[in-house]
Amino acid sequence: QRNLLEEDSDEEEDFFLRGPSGPRFGLRNDKIRHVQNQVDEVIDVMQENITKVIERGERLDDLQDKSESLSDNATAFSNRAKQLRRQMWWRGCKMKAIMALVAVVLLLVIIVPIVLKYHT
């Protein structure tokens, strides 16, 4: 580019290589600067938006991981609750069976001597 600029060139080549300059491009230069400033502002806003979207994506990923973990914990809790409920049901059945057995034994202890006493 320097070589092109250093060589003799016509006005059109200067315009494309160096940009508009001189008094006849002054008003146009202001408009170009104004548009360039607006473009720069839009670029800054878009960069901020992209940064926010990336941060939001990271937060969503964290939230999804926590949600999956919570779901796994809920499933494990549910399975453990079912298992515990079955254990307690069996304990209740065992307790009822033991109480019934004790009642039968007590009845046998009471009834057998009475029956033997009247039988003889």
C-alpha positions in Angstrom: 0.0 0.0 0.0 2.9 2.4 0.8 4.4 1.7 -2.6 1.1 2.6 -4.2 0.8 5.7 -2.2 4.3 6.9 -2.9 4.1 6.5 -6.7 2.4 9.2 -8.7 -1.3 8.4 -8.9 -4.3 10.2 -10.1 -7.0 11.7 -8.0 -9.3 8.6 -8.2 -6.6 6.3 -6.9 -5.8 8.7 -4.0 -9.5 8.7 -3.1 -9.6 5.0 -2.8 -6.3 4.5 -1.1 -6.3 7.5 1.3 -10.0 8.3 1.5 -11.6 11.6 0.8 -9.6 14.6 1.8 -9.2 18.3 0.9 -11.7 21.1 1.0 -14.1 19.7 -1.6 -14.7 16.6 0.5 -15.0 18.5 3.9 -18.8 18.4 4.2 -18.8 14.8 3.0 -16.1 14.0 5.4 -18.2 15.2 8.3 -21.1 13.0 7.2 -18.7 10.0 6.8 -17.3 10.6 10.3 -20.9 10.9 11.7 -21.9 7.7 10.0 -18.7 6.0 11.2 -19.4 7.2 14.8 -22.9 5.7 14.5 -21.4 2.4 13.2 -18.9 2.4 16.0 -21.7 2.9 18.5 -23.7 0.1 17.0 -20.7 -2.1 17.1 -20.2 -1.4 20.8 -23.8 -2.1 21.5 -23.7 -5.3 19.6 -20.5 -6.4 21.4 -22.2 -5.7 24.7 -25.3 -7.7 23.6 -23.1 -10.6 22.5 -21.3 -10.6 25.8 -24.7 -10.6 27.6 -26.0 -13.4 25.5 -22.9 -15.5 26.2 -23.2 -14.8 29.9 -26.9 -15.6 29.8 -26.0 -18.9 28.0 -23.5 -19.7 30.7 -26.1 -19.0 33.4 -28.6 -21.1 31.6 -26.1 -24.0 31.4 -25.5 -23.7 35.1 -29.3 -23.6 35.7 -29.8 -26.6 33.5 -27.0 -28.5 35.4 -28.6 -27.6 38.8 -32.0 -28.6 37.4 -30.7 -32.0 36.3 -29.0 -32.5 39.6 -32.2 -31.6 41.5 -34.1 -34.0 39.3 -31.7 -36.8 40.0 -31.9 -36.1 43.7 -35.7 -36.1 43.6 -35.6 -39.5 41.8 -33.2 -40.9 44.3 -35.3 -39.6 47.2 -38.5 -41.1 45.7 -36.8 -44.5 45.3 -35.5 -44.4 48.8 -39.0 -43.4 50.1 -40.6 -46.3 48.4 -37.9 -48.7 49.7 -38.4 -47.3 53.3 -42.2 -47.6 53.0 -41.8 -51.3 52.0 -39.5 -51.8 55.0 -41.9 -50.2 57.4 -44.8 -52.2 55.9 -42.9 -55.5 56.5 -42.0 -54.4 60.0 -45.7 -53.7 60.7 -46.6 -57.1 59.3 -43.9 -58.8 61.5 -45.1 -56.9 64.5 -48.7 -58.0 63.9 -47.6 -61.6 63.3 -45.7 -61.5 66.6 -48.6 -60.0 68.5 -50.9 -62.7 67.0 -48.5 -65.4 68.0 -48.3 -64.1 71.5 -52.1 -63.9 71.7 -52.4 -67.5 70.5 -49.7 -68.7 73.0 -51.5 -66.9 75.8 -54.8 -68.3 74.8 -53.3 -71.8 74.6 -51.6 -71.3 78.1 -55.0 -70.3 79.5 -57.3 -72.7 77.6 -55.2 -75.9 77.6 -55.1 -76.2 81.5 -58.8 -75.5 81.7 -59.6 -78.1 79.1 -57.3 -80.7 80.7 -58.9 -79.9 84.1 -62.4 -80.5 82.9 -61.4 -83.5 80.7 -60.2 -85.5 83.6 
